[in-house]
Amino acid sequence: MKNKIRIAVNSRLLKQGNSGIAKYISSLYNEMRLNEQFEIIFVPGVPVPRSLILNSSFASINGLISFLHDTFVFPIVAKIKRCKVAHSPSFVSPLIRFKSTKYFSTIHDLDFLINPENNPLLFRFYSNLMVRWTLWSDTTIILDSLSTSRDVKTYLKPQNKKLYVVYLGAEVPSGKCLLDKSERYFLSVCTHPVRKNIVAAIKAFALFVKKEASFSYIIVGNLDQQVINELKRLAEEFGVANLVFFEGYVDERRLNLLYSKATALIYPSLYEGFGLPILEAMIRCCPVIASNSSSIPEIVPNDRWLSSPTSIDDLSNKMVEMANISDSERSELIAENLCWAKKFTWKHTSFEMTKIYMEILNG
């Protein structure tokens, strides 16, 4: 143990088990644990009951606890544990710093700057402040995509700062893919319905079913009940309330099954830093119809299935086209997507992160 390089990981967001950042932390460091030169030390935040997190009167207190953990507690624990590396898997880098530790931070996206109308004012202010501090400080910056790298350079204009792009991965499920798409449904996976453009997807689906009968639309994700009610009202307004289903949070086994049997994943996102559900779908033999915005063209091999996120007609037409392709063409599409998606592995992500860590430690 004494010769191992200790890596402290701010794992506070692991409590959001179904979020993209939680999956990033767990998948990346489950892989990095296999590297014998590292010892991974998770530094969790103060445990807060979920009932309190969802309570609006407690939100500001919970935010303060999170801020203190990310900026003060985490670096102090990393110092006490004699960690040479401290990784903040979100954009908030510690305010307290020690010379014996090298600091790293992953910036997944800049949605709070690019689409401010989709984010609360206080969150925008805090995020803007902290991401600028992270870029100004001696933190090594890691980004999920070339698109996010361009956004950082355009909106934040870092001076003399090297930016590292490390793509995320997707876990390959055990067993063979299911090629039977006879159940005839489209699938969306999301926790941020505004940003993921689910309203547009429901409207496009309503247009689609006027041309194609016997299809349904399943939306998966841990959504607030108020949001679900609003989306249900929209589905009712467009006459598809009996065809749109909300499954909420589902476990990995259920999600794998939904992916493998779906006609296609519908992902008309307005903005992405990466787009992990797209990879997860392709590696589970689920065709993908996605938007042509931000990072998505970087991880989709065939732009035939990309549509404008602002065009309901374009998305609906792609759905009609997907529903009517031949079995042989569908098999070719699935094979192409699968071959492409297998290039994005957490093993490769771990390898690239290791190179960055060693470059900075040895520099």
C-alpha positions, 0 to 999 in steps of 0.5 A: 500500500505504501508505494501506491499513489493515493487518489481522493475522489469527491464522491458526494454526488454518488448519492444521486445514484441515477445521475450522469455524474454518479455513473461517471464516478462509479464507472470510472473508479471501479475501473481505476481500482484495478490499476495496482499503482493507485489506491482510491479513497472516496470522500463522501459528503454529509449524509442528508435524508432524501426527504430533506433534499426534496424539501424546498425550505431545506434546499439552501441549507443542503446547498451550503453543506455541499459547498462546504464539503466540495471546497473545504472538507474534501481537500482537507480529508485528501491532505489528511489521507496523504493523497497526491491526487484530488479529483472533483468530478464536477466543476467545483474545485477546492478553495483550500489547497495544499502543495502536496496535492494535485487538483483535477476537475471534470467540467461536463457541460456549460448548460448554465451558461449556454441555456440560462433560461433552463437553470435557476438564477442562484444555480447559474450565479454559483456555477458561473462563479465556481467554474471560473475559479476552477479555470483560474486556479492551478486545477487540471481541467478534464472535459467530456467532449470536443464540443465542451472544450470549444464551449469552454474556450468560447464562453470562458476564454481560459488563458494559458490553460491546457484542456484535456478531453477524455470521452466517457464509456459504456458498460457492455452488458452480459448476454447477447443483444435482443434483435426482436423489436416486435413490441413497437415502442420508442424510449427516452431516458432522462432526468432533465426533461427540459434540457432533454427536450421531452416536450418536443419528443411528445409532440413529434410522437403525436405526429408520428402516431397519425401515420403509424399505429400500434406504437407507444412511447416510454419515458424512463427517469427519476422525474419530479411528480409535478413535471410528470403531471405537466408532461401527462397534460401535454400528452393528453392535449395532443391525444396520446395520453394512453400511449405515453408511459412514465416508468420513473427510476428503473434498475439496470436490469429493467433498463437493459431490457427496455433498451434492447426491445425498443424500436429506437431511443429518442434523444432530441436533447437541446444541449449535451456535454457528452450524451451517455444514454446514446452510447448505452443504447447503441451497445444494447442494440437499440437504434438511436434518433438524436439531435444534431446539437453540441457533442452528440455528432461526436458519438453517433456514427451515422448522421442519417439519424440526427435531427434538428432539436427545434424541428418537430416535423424533422424528428417525427419524420425520423421516427416514421423512417425508423419504424419502416426500415427493413429487418436487414437494414435495421440489423446493419444499423445495429451492427454499425452502432454496436461496433462504434460504441464498443470504442467507448469503454470505461477501460479506455477512459481509465487509461486516459485519466491515468496518463493525465494523472501521471503527466501532471504528477511527473511534471 
